[in-house]
Amino acid sequence: MSQQPQHRRVVAVVVTYDRLGLLQRLLERLDQVPELSEILVVDNASTDGSGEWLAGLDDRDAGEGRPTTPVLGRTLAENGGGARGFHDGLAWAMERGADLTWLMDDDGLPEPDCLSRLLAEDDLDFWGPVVVDQDQPDRLVFPIRLPGGTRVVHGLPDVERAAADGRIDGIVIPFNGVLVTRELVARIGLPRAEYFIWGDDHEYRLRAEAAGARIATVVGARVHHPAVGSLGAPMMFGRTTYNHSPSDLKHYCMARNNLLNLREYRGWPHALAFVAKTAWFYTFTRPDPRRLVLSVRAMYAGLRGDFGGHRRFLR
């Protein structure tokens, strides 16, 4: 029988890269969360002094910028992206005996009662909060496609109306303040480190679904997050959308990883439809021959098992 939530060891894992100010803000907030046993920070080889600041926490007294909740920092030898950060961070939490791991990036800010609201749900394996725009709290940062249909909602009121008993089963937005149980990690393993960014979190959710995990979004639990722009550029006369990014790095990883996710979890027809959708978008919607070539190279690399191509875009 599973332990009751109040007796479970809850460990936060934070992945950070070159955002020391946001990391300090987040750790200050997490230090106010009584349910946490400790905080593990994975620094993705930051160049802004984050690693040095973390290493110096043990030399400070409480009240001098040193959190009262134990914080352990680990700086990676090179930037492995969010995928490597969450892979290593979740493995670290398992090594330290976490029963529940609370996963998040450095740019999110959970509301003070976020974790307690999540912990009130004791029948789930992989669940998380609603992620809202820090400047417009009634707007979702990551739109939610409601289970059982094609409707995508962008506003918090729509999510609240769709919730049953305070949550929406079958959907979660990882890794922005999500909880994952030790039992689920034992069943499905760790996030795919080779993905670097964009799609690693989605793949982990798909893997959890395939394993029969109990998944949900708890509407009363909130994480505030900076806006990320439009994640759905209209195409095909407004009948569908495409996740266009001006960043070549993000697009390369998205094209490569999304194709693999679709092939693995939805089958070749869905994967080939994504290829066609990409070709349409960069041929007709936003003509860009260079981006079309980049897409093809990324997809081909993924099918060959080559996960090093994104490094050409790193600075």
N, C-alpha and C positions, 0 to 999 in steps of 0.2 A: 504494500500500500504506500502511496506517495505521502511525503511529509506534508503537514499543514503549512500554508504559506508563511505564517508568522514564525515558524521554526526553521525556515529554509535560509541558507546562506546566499545572500544576493550581492553580486559583484558587478560594478559598472565597468564597461570597457569603452574607452574613448580613443578614437583614432584622430590624430592631428597631423597637419602639415603646414608649416609657415603661417600660422595664425595664432601667435602667442597671446595677443590680447583677447581673442575669443576663447582660447583655451582657459585663460585665467578667469574670465567671466563665468564659464561653464563650471569650472571646479569650485568656484565660490558658491554657485547654486547647489551643486551636488553635495557640498559640505553641510547643507541645511536639510538633507534628506535622511531621516533617522533610520530608515529601513536598510540602508547600505552598510555592508560589512567593510568594503574597501573599494578603491578606485584604481583601475589599471589603465595607464595611458601608453599607447603605442605611438611613438613619434616616428613619422615616415622620413627620417633623415632631413629634418627641417634645417634651413639655413638662417633662420631668424633668431636663434638663441633659445628656442623651445627646449631642446635637449639639455642645454646647460642649466636652464631655469629649473627643469624637473629634477636634475641631479642635485641641485642645491637645496631642495626642499628639506632634506634631513638636517641641514645646518641651521635652519631657522626655528625660532620659538613660535609657539602658537600665538596668533595675533600679529605676526610679522610676515604675513603672506603665506603662512604654512597652514594648510587645511587641518582640521581636527580629525576628520575621517582619514584613515591611512591611504596614502597615494603612493603607488609604485610606478615608476617610469621606465620605459625600455625604448631606446633609440635604435632603429634599424640601420644596417650598413648602407643601404641605398633606398631610394624612394620606390616602393612597390605598389603605390596606389592604395585606394581604399580596400581593394580585394585582399592584398597581402596584409594590410593592417588588421582587418577583421579576422582573417584566417589565423594570424599569429595571436591576436588578442583573445579570441575565443579559446584557442588551445591553451593559452596562459591561464585563463580563468578556470578551465577544467583542471589544470595542474594544481591550482590553488584551492580546489575543493568547492567551487561554486555550484550550488544547486540551481540557481537562476542567474543568467547573465543578462545585463541591461546594456544593449549595444547602441552607440551613437557616435556621430561625427562631432567635430569641435565647434561647428557653426550653429548647432541647434541649442535651444534653451528650454528644458522642461519646466512646466509650471511646478511650483513647490509641492503640490499634491499629486503630481503625475504618477509617480511610482506607487503611492498608496492606492490610487484608483485602479491601477493595473493589477496590483496584488489582490484586490478584492475579488478578481475573477480567478477561481481556483480549479477550473476544469479545462484549461487550455494548455497547449504545447508551445505555441509561437504566436505572440499577440503584441499589439502596440497601440500607441495613441494616434489621434488625429494630428497631422502636421499642418499648422496654420501660418499664414504670412505674418511676420512680426510687425509689419506696418499696417496690415489690413487683416485683423484677426478673424474676420468673417469669411475670408477667402482661404482655400486650400492651396498649399504650395504644390502638392502633387495630387492632381485630379484622381478621383476614385471611380472605377468602373464597378457599378453595383452588381453583385452576384446574381446570376439567373437571367441576365439580359445584356443589352448593349448600351444602356444608359450610363453616361459619364457625368459625374457631378463635380462642380468646382466651388460650391459655396458650403459653408458650415451648416446653415439652416437646412439644406437639402440632405446632408448627412444625418442630421439629428432626426429629420422626419423619416428617414429610411431605417433608422436603428430600431431594433426590437430588444426591449429590456436593457437599453443603454449600450448596445454594441451591434456591430455588423459582422456576422459570422462569414468565414470564407475569404476574407480579404485582410491584408495587412501591408503597410508600407515600410519595408526594411531599408536600411538599418538606422532608422531615426527614432531612437527611444524604444526599441522593441525588446521584449523579454523572450528568451529561449530557455527551455528546460535542459538540464543535464541529460535527461533520458532521451530527448530528441536528438541532441548532438551525438549521443552514443549510437543512435539508429541511422542517422544520415550523414555524419561526418562534419567536416568544416567547410566554410566557403571556398570557392575556387580561387586560389591565390593568383593564378596566371592571367585572370581576366583584367587585372589592373584597375580599371574603373568601368562603370556603366554596364550593368547587366549581371554583375556578381550577386547583388542583393536579390534581383528578380529570380536568378537561377536557384538561389537558396530557398526562396519561397516555393518555387515550382517543385523542387526536390522534396520539400516538406509536405506539400500537397500529395505528391506521388506516394509518399510513405504513410498517408492517412493521418497526418498531423491535424490537430484541432487548432484552427487559425481564426483570429478575430481582430477587429479594430474596436477599441473601447472609446466611445465618443466623448465621455466626460474627461478623459485624460488628454492633455494637450502638450505639444512641443511647438515652440515658436521658432521660425526658421526664416532666413532671408529669402526673398523671392528669387526664383531661378529663371525667370522669363517664361515664354510660351513653350510648353512641352508638346504642343500639338498644332503644327502649322497646317491649315486647311489645304486639301488637294482634291483632285478629281471632282471639281465643281462643288466642293463643300461636303461631299459624301463620306469623306474619311479624313484622317490627319496623318502627319508624319513628324517624327521627333527630329527636327532639324536643329543642329547646333552650329554656330559660327566657328567653333573650335575644331580644328582638324584632329587634334588628339581625342577629343570626346567622340567625334563622329567616327573615327577609325575604330575605336573600341566598341562603340554602339553597333556599327555595321557587322563587325566580326562576331561579337558576343551574342547579339540578338539572333543572328542567323543560326548559331549553334544551339541556342536555347530552344528556338522554334523546331529545329530538326530533332532535337532530343526529346522534347516534351509534347510537341504537337504534330510532328511528322513532316515528311518532305513536302506535301502540298502547301502547308502553311509557310515553310521555309522558302519555297519557290515564289509564293505570293509576295513575301517580303522583298525578295530580289526584284520582282516586277514593280513593286511599289516604289522602291528606291530608284529604279531606272526611270519611272514615270516622273517622279518628283524632280530629279535633276535634269530631265530632258524637257519637260513641259511646264511644270509648276514654277520652278526656279532654275532655269537653264544654267548649268555649270558643268561643262565637260571635265574640268579638273577634279571636281568633287565626285563625279560619276566614276572616273578612273580610280580615285582613291577608295571608293566604296568597293569596287570589284577586287582591288588588291587586298583590302581588309578581309573580305569574305573568303577569298581564295586562301589567304594565310590561315584563317581559322579552320577551314576544312582540311588543310594539310597539317594542323596541329602546331602551327608556328605562332607563338605568342610573344615574339620580340619586336614585331614591326612598329608598335606604337612608340618605341623608344626614340625613334628619329624626331619625334615632336616634343620631347622633353627638353627643358632648358636647364 
